Amino acid sequence: MKPAQPRILDVLIILLAIVLCAVLFMQPSSQGGMVKVTCDEGTFLYPLGDERTLTVSGPVGRTTIEIHDGHASIVDSDCPNGTCMHSSISRYPQTVVCLPNRVTVSIEGNGGQVDAATY
């Protein structure tokens, strides 16, 4: 018996499903998200949709955090190795941490969206 050949409609439906999944998962979930900054100075919340740069102090020096285009990142820090400056976050429950300066930047709330890692 011959194996069934995929029809053109089958291939189009599969391609459409792949494109739809890619579009849905690649969009940043900035709706309702808040950036939570925790440091020695306190805990601060900012909307993920804001455009702002803020600087906080820690035991090693200053850490500069940028919120831009639905993403949050540490753009400058006085810590010795600077590994905290290599990440950008945009979805709940992502977090960036500068351990030497005791600064945590995380995304709080996701507007009701389910994260595949917690599902």
Summary of the structure (lengths in Angstrom):
residues: 119
radius of gyration: 20.1
end to end distance: 41.4
largest distance: 73.2
contacts: 321
relative contact order: 0.19
helix: 19%
strand: 37%
